[in-house]
Amino acid sequence: MNEYESFDRDECEFLMGGLIGEVRYNFISRSGLILMPEMSCVDMRSAIEFFEKIDPNVTAIYTLSDNVPDMIYHKCSEKKKWTAFHCSRLASD
C-alpha cells in the first residue's frame, strides 16, 4: 500500500468549505495534510469529519497556506478531543 493517498480536490472543497490545492492522508502516521492557496482556510469540524471517515484513528491534520504552515489539529489520545493550534502563534510565543 502507498504511504500517502490523495483525494479529489473538488470534492474536498465542497466538504471542507474552502479553496484547496491538494489533500493527502498518511496511513502510517495517521495524519492528514491540506494544501491551500494563500489566504484560504477550511472549516475545522468539516476537515476532521472528512479525515475521520478515511480513518477513525486519525491523530493529526496539518494545513498549509501557500506552502506555509497554517493550522495543526491534534486529537488528544486520552480524551479523544481535538485541539487547534495556529502556527503563526506558535512561532511568536
C-alpha positions as CSV (number, residue, x, y, z in Angstrom):
1,M,0.0,0.0,0.0
2,N,1.2,3.5,-0.8
3,E,2.1,5.6,2.3
4,Y,0.1,8.5,1.0
5,E,-3.3,8.8,-0.6
6,S,-4.5,11.9,-2.5
7,F,-8.2,12.9,-2.8
8,D,-10.3,14.7,-5.4
9,R,-9.8,18.4,-4.9
10,D,-13.3,19.5,-6.0
11,E,-15.0,17.0,-3.6
12,C,-12.7,18.2,-0.7
13,E,-13.5,21.9,-1.4
14,F,-17.2,21.1,-1.2
15,L,-16.9,19.1,2.0
16,M,-14.5,21.5,3.8
17,G,-15.8,24.8,2.6
18,G,-12.6,26.4,1.3
19,L,-10.3,26.6,-1.7
20,I,-8.0,23.6,-1.6
21,G,-5.0,22.8,-3.7
22,E,-4.4,19.2,-2.6
23,V,-5.5,16.8,0.2
24,R,-3.4,13.8,1.3
25,Y,-3.6,11.2,4.0
26,N,-0.6,9.3,5.5
27,F,-1.8,5.9,6.7
28,I,1.5,5.2,8.6
29,S,1.5,8.4,10.7
30,R,-2.4,8.7,10.7
31,S,-2.2,12.3,9.7
32,G,-3.9,14.4,7.1
33,L,-2.4,17.3,5.0
34,I,-4.4,20.1,3.4
35,L,-2.6,22.3,1.0
36,M,-4.4,25.6,0.2
37,P,-3.7,28.8,-1.8
38,E,-2.6,31.9,0.1
39,M,-5.4,33.5,2.2
40,S,-7.5,30.3,2.2
41,C,-8.9,28.4,5.1
42,V,-11.1,25.3,5.8
43,D,-13.6,24.6,8.4
44,M,-12.0,22.7,11.3
45,R,-15.0,20.5,12.1
46,S,-15.5,19.6,8.4
47,A,-11.8,18.8,7.9
48,I,-11.9,16.5,11.0
49,E,-15.0,14.7,9.8
50,F,-13.5,14.2,6.3
51,F,-10.4,12.5,7.7
52,E,-12.3,10.5,10.3
53,K,-14.3,8.9,7.5
54,I,-11.0,7.9,5.9
55,D,-9.5,6.6,9.2
56,P,-11.4,6.9,12.5
57,N,-8.0,6.7,14.2
58,V,-6.6,9.9,12.6
59,T,-4.5,11.8,15.1
60,A,-3.4,15.0,13.4
61,I,-4.3,17.3,10.5
62,Y,-2.0,19.9,9.1
63,T,-3.0,22.8,6.9
64,L,-0.6,24.8,4.8
65,S,-1.5,28.1,3.1
66,D,0.8,29.0,0.2
67,N,3.2,26.2,1.4
68,V,3.4,28.0,4.8
69,P,2.2,26.0,7.9
70,D,-1.1,27.5,9.0
71,M,-3.0,25.2,11.4
72,I,-2.5,22.0,13.3
73,Y,-5.4,20.0,14.5
74,H,-4.4,17.3,17.0
75,K,-6.5,14.7,18.7
76,C,-5.7,14.2,22.4
77,S,-5.4,10.5,22.9
78,E,-6.8,10.4,26.4
79,K,-9.9,12.5,25.9
80,K,-10.4,11.9,22.2
81,K,-11.0,15.6,21.8
82,W,-9.5,17.8,19.1
83,T,-7.4,20.9,19.7
84,A,-6.4,23.6,17.2
85,F,-3.1,25.4,17.1
86,H,-2.4,28.4,14.8
87,C,1.2,28.0,13.5
88,S,1.9,31.8,13.5
89,R,1.0,32.0,17.1
90,L,3.3,29.0,17.9
91,A,6.2,30.8,16.1
92,S,5.7,34.0,18.0
93,D,5.4,32.5,21.5
